[in-house]
Amino acid sequence: MSILPRPRLRYADFKGRASRREYFGFMVVQSLASGLALMLTMSAGRTRRG
């Protein structure tokens, strides 16, 4: 199983802890997705007027 979807699949599984690789991989993907969403939102708000 790939390490990226694992946190989503194990969201409600409270047995044990996530590995360091799993945690940081998830955080990197979430940060990139958030940054991309922010850039798209900011660029959509800029319209030419005039």
ABEGO torsion letter per residue (X at the ends): XBAAAAAAAAAABABEBBBAAAAAAAAAAAAAAAAAAAAAAAAAABBBBX
